[in-house]
């Protein structure tokens, strides 16, 4: 999921940046999202980057004319990644350890008569 969202961010931002000299209100979010996409793919600072992407995408939806449905999809997926965390194959997991939460064992109720 990180690779798909990160790749989509990089491709969309790259296409925006390599078009005919975009205005600054488009260039700055595109650069931020390209950097965030790279960090998301490698799994570095995933909760912070996911939250940042979601906020930038919301800001774009409110201020820039364009494809709002794609921005909503990317923002929602980034927010979900921020809540899920980095995952097993990420730099965050290597640096800080991967936490796995186990459910407590079920209590058995004996029905003896």
Order of alpha helices (4+ residues) and beta strands (2+ residues): alpha-alpha-alpha-alpha-alpha
